[in-house]
């Protein structure tokens, strides 16, 4: 069926992706999805074997960002050509910005308080170092242009909801995280815990992280627009 309107669809406005590029996208992001899935399953098995909460594991922003990377990587493996749809752009930008900020915040503020050994240390390296770095490399060198728009910065609604969930859960439900603090805490990160951080520090930390998410999101949006136009010939 032909379009009645003369306006191109979002996917038509994106650069064509050759069959060769699509194969590269499938391989790179397929391997990322498999690697993250294996690591996440292994982390869940380890967590359960130690009698710790799986709900707490999936309440970390780190894990949620890695899940977004896993899901969007798997989708790009299945469909290497960008769909151009709003839901996809929001999901992918949320994954890109979230995992990048995860890596930055971990290196700057959290790494010094982590003293893991064995498999836990390996999984930690994957979630906080390998995943952010490979996601950035994939975006710059492999991923086709997604056609991000300014409105896609609405992905910040996700972190806002996560923050509300985290603070309400910590205040009323006693989840007892054992990740970054020397003693169990009701909050996944020390800079969010009113028992160890003054209110001004908590507000400042939240403002810093959200400003970082916004700047990183804008950075990806601009970088996406300035990628090479793409393959000269359309894939068959």
C-alpha positions in Angstrom: 0.0 0.0 0.0 1.4 3.4 -0.9 1.5 6.3 1.5 -1.1 9.0 0.8 1.0 11.6 2.5 4.2 12.9 0.8 6.0 13.0 4.2 8.6 10.3 4.7 8.2 7.8 7.5 10.8 8.0 10.3 12.7 4.9 9.0 12.8 6.4 5.4 14.5 9.5 6.8 17.4 7.4 8.2 20.4 6.3 6.1 20.2 3.0 4.4 22.0 0.1 6.0 23.8 -2.4 3.7 23.6 -6.1 4.1 27.3 -6.2 5.2 26.7 -3.5 7.9 23.6 -5.4 9.1 25.7 -8.6 9.5 28.3 -6.6 11.6 25.5 -5.2 13.7 24.0 -8.6 14.3 27.3 -10.2 15.3 28.4 -7.3 17.6 25.2 -6.7 19.4 24.3 -10.4 19.4 27.5 -11.2 21.3 26.8 -8.3 23.7 23.3 -9.5 24.4 24.5 -13.1 25.0 27.4 -12.0 27.2 25.2 -9.8 29.4 22.5 -12.4 29.6 25.0 -15.0 30.8 26.5 -12.6 33.3 23.1 -11.5 34.6 21.9 -15.1 35.1 25.2 -16.0 36.8 24.8 -13.0 39.1 21.3 -14.0 40.0 22.4 -17.6 40.8 25.2 -16.2 43.0 22.9 -13.8 44.8 20.3 -16.5 45.5 23.0 -19.0 46.7 24.2 -16.4 49.2 20.7 -15.8 50.5 20.5 -12.2 49.3 17.5 -10.5 47.7 17.0 -10.7 44.0 14.6 -7.8 44.3 17.4 -5.7 45.6 19.7 -6.9 42.8 17.2 -5.6 40.2 16.7 -2.4 42.1 20.2 -1.2 41.4 20.4 1.5 38.6 23.4 -0.4 37.4 21.5 -3.6 36.8 18.5 -1.9 35.3 20.9 -0.1 32.8 22.5 -3.3 31.9 19.1 -4.9 31.3 18.3 -2.1 29.0 21.5 -2.6 27.1 20.8 -6.3 26.9 17.3 -5.8 25.6 18.2 -3.2 23.0 21.3 -5.2 21.9 19.1 -8.2 21.4 16.6 -6.2 19.4 19.4 -4.8 17.2 20.7 -8.3 16.6 17.2 -9.4 15.5 16.5 -6.2 13.5 19.8 -4.4 12.6 18.0 -1.7 10.6 16.6 1.1 12.8 12.9 1.2 13.1 12.7 4.9 13.6 9.8 4.5 16.1 9.5 6.7 19.2 9.4 3.8 21.6 12.6 2.4 20.2 14.5 5.7 20.2 13.5 6.3 23.9 14.5 2.8 24.9 17.8 3.0 23.1 18.7 6.4 24.4 17.8 5.4 27.9 20.1 2.4 27.6 23.0 4.4 26.1 22.8 7.3 28.7 22.0 5.0 31.6 25.0 2.6 31.1 27.4 5.5 30.4 26.4 7.3 33.6 26.6 4.0 35.4 30.3 3.7 34.4 31.1 7.3 35.2 29.5 7.3 38.6 31.0 4.0 39.5 34.6 5.0 38.6 34.3 8.5 40.2 32.4 7.7 43.4 31.8 4.0 44.1 34.7 1.9 43.0 36.8 2.7 46.1 34.1 1.2 48.4 33.9 -2.1 46.5 36.0 -5.0 47.7 34.7 -8.1 45.9 36.5 -11.3 45.2 36.0 -14.3 43.0 33.1 -14.5 40.5 31.4 -11.5 42.2 34.4 -9.3 41.2 34.2 -10.7 37.6 30.5 -9.9 37.3 31.1 -6.4 38.8 33.7 -5.7 36.1 31.3 -6.7 33.4 28.4 -4.5 34.7 30.5 -1.4 35.5 33.4 -1.5 33.1 33.0 -3.8 30.1 29.3 -3.1 29.4 29.7 0.8 29.4 32.9 0.6 27.3 31.5 -1.8 24.7 28.3 0.1 24.5 30.2 3.3 23.7 32.4 1.5 21.1 29.3 -0.1 19.6 27.5 3.2 19.3 30.5 5.0 17.7 31.7 2.2 15.3 28.9 -0.3 14.7 25.5 1.1 15.5 23.5 2.7 12.6 22.2 6.2 13.0 19.0 6.0 15.1 17.6 9.4 14.3 17.3 10.6 17.9 15.3 13.8 18.4 15.2 16.3 21.2 11.9 14.9 22.5 13.7 11.6 23.1 15.3 13.2 26.2 12.0 12.2 27.8 13.9 9.0 28.6 14.7 10.9 31.9 11.2 10.0 33.1 12.6 6.5 33.7 15.4 7.6 36.1 12.9 9.9 37.9 10.6 6.9 38.5 13.5 4.8 39.6 14.5 7.5 42.1 10.9 7.7 43.5 10.7 3.9 43.8 14.1 3.8 45.5 13.5 6.5 48.1 9.9 5.2 48.9 11.1 1.6 49.2 14.1 2.6 51.4 11.9 4.8 53.7 9.1 2.3 54.3 10.1 -1.3 53.3 13.5 -2.0 54.9 15.1 -3.7 51.8 18.6 -4.0 53.4 21.1 -3.6 50.6 24.6 -5.0 51.2 26.4 -3.8 48.1 28.4 -0.5 48.6 28.1 0.4 52.3 30.1 -1.3 55.1 26.8 -1.9 56.9 23.4 -3.0 55.4 21.5 0.0 54.1 17.9 0.6 52.9 19.3 2.4 49.9 21.3 0.9 47.0 23.9 3.7 47.0 25.5 5.5 50.0 24.9 9.0 48.5 21.1 8.3 48.7 21.0 7.1 52.3 19.8 9.7 54.9 21.4 7.7 57.6 24.9 8.3 56.2 24.6 11.4 54.0 23.1 14.8 55.0 20.1 16.1 53.0 22.2 18.7 51.2 24.6 16.0 50.0 21.7 13.8 48.9 20.0 16.6 46.9 23.4 17.6 45.4 24.2 14.0 44.4 20.7 13.6 42.8 21.1 16.9 40.9 24.6 15.9 39.7 23.5 12.5 38.4 20.5 13.9 36.6 22.5 16.7 35.1 25.0 14.0 34.0 22.2 11.9 32.5 20.9 15.0 30.6 24.3 16.0 29.3 25.2 12.4 28.2 21.8 12.1 26.6 22.3 15.3 24.6 25.8 14.1 23.7 24.5 10.9 22.2 21.8 12.8 20.4 24.3 15.2 18.8 26.8 12.4 18.1 24.0 10.4 16.4 23.2 13.3 14.1 26.8 13.7 13.1 27.5 10.1 12.2 28.5 9.5 8.6 25.4 9.5 6.5 25.7 5.7 6.1 26.0 3.2 3.3 25.6 4.5 -0.2 23.5 1.7 -1.5 20.4 0.3 0.1 20.5 -3.3 1.3 18.4 -5.7 -0.7 
